[in-house]
Amino acid sequence: MKIKSIESFILADKLKESFYFSQWEYSERRICIVKVTSTTGHVGYGEGYGPASIIKAGIEHLTPFVVGQNPLETETIWSTMYRRSLDFARSGVLVSAISAIDVALWDLKGKILEQPVHMLLGGKKRDNIQPYATGMYFTHGGDMPKKLAEEAKTYVKKGYKAMKMKVGLTIEEDIENVKQIREAIGSKVKLMIDANHAYNLREAIELANAVEKYNISWFEEPISPEYYDQYAELRSKTTIPISGGECEYLRYGFQRLLKSNSVDIVQPDICATGGLTEAKKIATLASVYGAEVVPHTWGTGIAISAALHFISNLDDLPGRMKPSPCHIEYDRTENGLRDELITTKMVCKDGEIKISDDPGLGFEFNEDALEKYKEKKNHEFWT
């Protein structure tokens, strides 16, 4: 049994209404997915987080070193891809290409062995995961605080027990937006804020101190991911837990983040930081430092499915009779790629997602949606 072929596709979905956050504006959702086929006829799917065309080029660079290998040997293949990129890509989008292939291989392995990925990772430690709705991005026109508050109310009505909003415009605007959303959702729903590294240390301290009274569950990427010591200083000056890590790559990046006492919660993106193979090692590293793990998730249902299986396998730290719920990021912005590319039993119901025991990542891939959204220039490699 060998890997027969690897195909990569760039998918794009033009948005009906653009939205923006602290850094830039989105008018399109665009992503690179990968399809790995074995000589047994089994197929696995993965995706990479980041610039789709660059990730696609990375997949094409790595493909000759992967085709012909045994698809069950995920760690061996990962090591081969890592060594083939180490000299010039210790972090960044080529690691996202490794991640895409690795996720597809875990999906493929599960299908070959007729086992869910959570079983292959070591076992399912929880049946249900609590999604938090990621939304409250900024749009043009109208009363911004009112619009954000109304959006937040819709998530409450749908049963979400937690949600994350964007900050990072100005401190004054952020405070007002947080105030309005907290009043709209009440005191029982968890609320997180995400600045996408919009602020310097002084500003982040000011904002954190101003919104502490609104019971913020974590402050995500308050400052640039380059400033580890500043993250640690911010942690000492607020009661709000600090989270970050979506811009980190591999266990080595997370070691720097954790050794510097920068965060309470690490947020590896499985489709960027090295795939499920590396995410498992990052979770072990985080446990040594007593840090929580809540993956960053942004993309199609492939990425969400991978994160669900990963989270279901995480240890309860600390262990106790009544552990706190584990969370998954559940993007609710407009995204046809997310909604149409796969079908799965793992959907949010009454504020929770039940983990599937179906083989692989537990979804059915929609070839019609692939044809609908893909760019036409794609490549296949085989032996």
N, C-alpha and C positions, 0 to 999 in steps of 0.2 A: 504493500500500500504506500502510495506516494502522493505528493501534491502535484496535480496535473497542470493547473493553470491558475493565474491570478489576473483578475480584471479590475480595473479601477474606473470609476464614473464620477464626473462632476455633475451635481444636481443643483438646480436653481429654481427659486420660486419668487416671483415679483410680488411684493406686498401691496395690498389695497391701500394701506395707510402707513407711511413711514413713521418710525419712532426713534428717539435718541436717548442717550444717557450722558454721563459726564465727559466722554471722550469723543464720540462721533455719532452719526446718524445711520440707521439701517433703512434701506428701501428695498432690500432683497435678502432672502435667506439663501446661502450658497454653501455647499458642503461636498466633500469627497468621500465616497464610500468605496469599499473593496469587496470583491466576491472571490472566494478561494474554493476551488473545486478539487476533489481528490480523485484518484484513479478508481475508487469504488463508486463514484457518482454522487457522493455526499457533497453538500455545499454549505459554506459558512460565510457570514457577513460581518463586516466591521466598518468603522468610520474613523476619520481623523478630525481633530479639532484645530481649526486655524485656516489660513488661506488655502482654498481648495486646490488651485492650480499648482501651488508649490508642493503641497502634500502629495498630489498625484505624481509629480515628477519624482518625489522621494520614493514613492511606492515602486515606480518603474526602475529606479536605481537599485532598490533592494531585491526586486523580484528574481533576478537570475541566481541569487544566493539562496533562495527559499524553494523555488520550484525543484522538484525531485526529492525533497526531504520527506521524512515520515511525519505526517501532520499531528501525530500523537505526542511528538517530542517538542512540546511548546517551549520549554526552558532552553533546550539545545538550539532551537531555531532563533529564539530571542537573543541568545548570546552571540550567534553568528551575525544577526542584523546589527547588534550593538557594536561588535568589533569592526564591522565594515563601515561604521560611521563615526567611530570614536575620535579619529584624528582631526575631523573637521566639523563635528556636529554633536558636541556633548550636551547640548540643549537646543530647543527651538523646534522648527517645523519638521525637521527630519525625524525627530523623536515622535512627532505626531504620526508620521508615516509608519514607523515601527509599531506604534500603538494600534493603528488601523488594522494592520496585518495580524497582530497578536490577538486582538479581539475576535477577528474572523476565525482564527485558528482554534480559539476556545469554543466558539459556536460550532465549528466543524467537528472538533473532537467530541463534544457532547452528543452530536448527532450520530457519529460513527459508533460510539459506545452506548448510545441510547440512554444517556444520563443527563440530567440538568447540570448546568455549569456550577451551580452552588454546591452540588455534590462533589464535583471534580476539584473544587477549591478547598474541600475539606469537610463540608457539611453545612446544612442550613441551621443557624442558631436562632432564627426567628421566622415565623410564618408571615408576619405583617410588618410593613414599613409605613411610616407616616410621611406623606409628601408635603413639602411646603410650596405653595404657589409662588413662583417667581413672576412678577409683573410690575405694575406701577412704574413703567417707563414714561418718558416725557413725550408729549405730542404737541403740535402747533395749534394755537388758537384756543379760546375759551378760558375758563377759570381753572388753572392748573390744580390747586389744592382740592377743589370741588370734584374735578374729574377723577383724580387719584382716589379720593375717598369713595366715590361711587363705584369705581372698579373694585376696590377692596371689599366693599359690601357684597359684590357678586360672588367673591370667593367664599365669604362666610356662608352665604346662602347655599353654596354648592357643597358645604360640609368641611372645607379645609380648616384645620386646627392651627395652621401656621402659614405665614406668608412673608415674602421679602420684597422690599421696595428699594427704589434707586434714590440715592442722594448724590451730591457732588456738583450742584449748580452754583449756589452761594450758600453760606451758612444761614443767612436769614431765611431764604426760600426753603432750605432743608428743614429747619426747625418748624416752620409753618406747615409744611407737607406732612411731617411726622405727626405733629399735633392733630391735624385733621384726620389722618388715617387711624390713629389710635382711638380717637373719639368715635369714629365710624364703626370700628370692629369690636369695640368693647375691651374689657380687661383680660378676658380669658384666652383670646387668640394670640399666639406667639407672633411677634413682629421683629424682623431682622432688617438691617439697613446695609446697603452696598454702595460704596463711593467709587469703585473701580479706580482706585489710587488717584483721586482727584485733588487731595489736600496735602499740604506740608504738615509737619508735626504740630506746630502751634495751632493751626486751623483744626486739625483732627482732635486735639485735646479740647479746644473750645466747643466744637460740635458735640463731642461725646459727653462733656459735662452738661451741656444744655439739654440733651435728650434722655439723659439717664432716668429722669422721672417718668418717662413713657414706657418703662420696662422693656428695653431692647434686648433681645435674646443674643444677638451678636452684631458686631460692627465689622463688616467684611471689606477687605482691601482699603483701609482708610488712607494709606500713604503708599508711595512707590514701593514695589517689591524689592527694590535694590537696597533699601535702608533698614537692615535687620535690627540694628541697635535702636533706631527710632521706634520701631514696632515695640521693642521691649520697654522703652521709656513710656510709650503711650499706655501699655498694659498697666504700668505702675500708677497711672494717673486717672484711671477710670474703673468703675465697677462693671462696665459692659465687657463681656468676653470679646476678644479680638480673634478674627479668623482670616485666613489667607492661604495661598498656595496654588491657585489656578495658573499662576505664571511660573511655577517651579517645575523642574523636570528631573525625573529619576530619583532614586533614593538619596543620591548625593546632594541634590538641591534641598530635599526635605531635611536632611541631616543639618545643613547650614541653618535652615529655618528654625529647627527645634533646639539646636545647641545654643542659639542666641536668645532663647526664651522669647521669641517674637510673637507667638500665637497660642491661644487656648485651643483652637480648632484648626486642623489642617484640612485643606480642600483640594486634593489632587483631582485633576480631570483625567479619567481613565483613558480617554481617547487622545490625550496629549502627552501624558507623563510617562508613557511606556507600556500602556495596555494593562490587562488584568494580571499578567505575570509580574510586572513591576509594582502595580498597585498593592498586591498582596504583601510585598516586601516593605512598602511604605507604611502599610498598616501595622506591621510588626514593629517597625522602627518607632512609630508614633506611640505604640503601647509602652515602649521602654521609657518614654518621656511623660507618660500619663496624659497625652493629648487626645482629644476626641477626633474622629474622622467623619467628615461629611463631604462626599465628593462633589465637586463642581460638575454640573451636567448641562450641556447646551448642544442641541443638535437634533438628530432624528430619534425615532423609537429604538434604534439599534443601541445608541449611547445610553438611553434610559434603561433598557433591558440589561445591559452590561452592569450598570451601576446598581440595579436592584439585586442582581445575583451576588455582586461583591458585598453590598451592605448586609445582605442576609447572612453572610458568613462571618461578619465582624464579631469579635469578642465583646461581651459586656464588660466595660471597664468603668468603674469597679463593678465586680459581680455582686448582685444582691437579689433578694427574693422578688422585689418589684423594680426592675430596671426601667430607666427612662426610655421613651420611644426613640428609635433610630430614624433619622430624617433622610429624605432624598430631595434634591432640587427638582422641581416639576415646572418647567417653563410653560407659561400660559399665553405668551404672545403669539400673534398670527404666524402659523408655520404649516403649510401644506405638506412639506416633506415629513415633518414629525407625525402628522395625522394620517397620512395616506400610504406611507411606504411599507408599513407592516401592520398586521393585525395580531393582537395578543390578548390573553386573559388578564394580564397584569395592568388593570386600569384602576383609577381612584374611585372608591365607593365608600361613602360615609367617612371620608377623611382618612382612609387607609388603602394600601395596595397589598393584595395577597400575592405571595410569591408562587410562581408556577413551577410545577415539577415536570413540565414537558422537556424533551431533550434539547440540548444546546442552550441558547439564550431564551428559548421559549416563545418564539414568534413565528408567524408565517409571513414570508416576504411577498410583496405585491409587485409582480413584474410589469403590470400595466402602469403603475405609478412610476416605476423606473423609466419606462419609455416616455411617459408624460413629462418628466422633469429633467431628464438627462441632456447634457450637451452631446452632440453627435460624434465628436472626435474622441473616441476612447480606444484603448489598446488592450490586447490580450497576449500573454506570454505562455508558452507551453514547451514541454519536452516531448 
